[in-house]
Amino acid sequence: MDAIILATGYTTGLRALLGHLHVLDELGFPLDGHGREILPGLRCLGYVRRPGLTGYDARLARRMSRDLCPRRRRTDRRR
């Protein structure tokens, strides 16, 4: 099963969804919010504490899509 969850807000709200997996820090942020795999098949993007996240998130999203789609990675190198 494939799923992409998009959420916005002032709190992560992830404790109910992911708390039992022990992948959140004491503030409720994922242990890795940069799009790397935390558990097999689980990645979280944009959960970092810094200003001006839009451009930063866009770069992380491109990197994550290359990690998930090897065919696209080959295509990107030819450009």
C-alpha positions in Angstrom: 0.0 0.0 0.0 1.3 3.5 -0.9 0.2 6.6 1.0 1.2 10.2 1.0 -0.1 12.3 3.9 0.0 16.1 3.6 -0.7 18.1 6.8 -0.2 21.7 7.9 -0.5 23.2 11.3 1.3 24.6 14.3 1.8 21.3 16.1 2.9 18.0 14.6 -0.1 16.1 15.8 1.8 12.9 15.2 1.7 11.3 18.7 -1.7 9.7 18.0 -0.5 8.4 14.6 3.1 7.5 15.3 3.6 7.6 19.0 3.5 3.8 19.5 6.3 3.4 17.0 8.8 5.3 19.2 10.0 7.5 16.3 9.2 10.9 17.8 11.3 13.1 20.1 10.2 14.7 23.3 8.5 17.6 21.4 6.5 15.2 19.1 8.8 15.7 16.1 10.0 12.7 14.0 13.5 11.6 14.8 14.3 12.5 11.2 12.2 15.2 9.6 14.4 15.5 6.5 12.8 12.7 4.4 15.2 9.9 5.3 13.7 6.5 6.3 13.0 6.3 10.0 11.5 2.8 9.8 11.1 0.6 6.7 8.7 2.6 4.5 8.3 5.5 6.9 9.6 9.0 6.0 8.7 12.4 7.4 9.4 15.6 5.5 9.3 19.2 6.7 9.4 18.4 10.4 12.4 20.6 11.2 12.6 23.7 13.4 13.9 26.5 11.3 12.5 29.6 9.6 11.8 29.8 5.8 10.9 26.2 5.3 9.3 26.4 1.9 12.5 26.4 -0.2 14.2 23.9 2.1 11.3 21.5 2.0 11.2 21.7 -1.8 14.9 20.6 -1.9 14.2 17.8 0.5 11.1 16.7 -1.5 13.2 16.5 -4.7 15.8 14.4 -2.9 13.2 12.1 -1.4 11.6 11.6 -4.8 15.0 10.6 -6.3 15.4 8.1 -3.4 12.0 6.6 -4.0 12.1 6.5 -7.8 15.4 5.1 -9.1 14.2 5.5 -12.7 13.7 9.3 -12.2 17.2 9.4 -10.6 18.7 8.1 -13.9 16.7 10.6 -15.9 17.8 13.5 -13.7 21.4 12.8 -14.4 21.0 13.1 -18.2 19.7 16.7 -17.9 
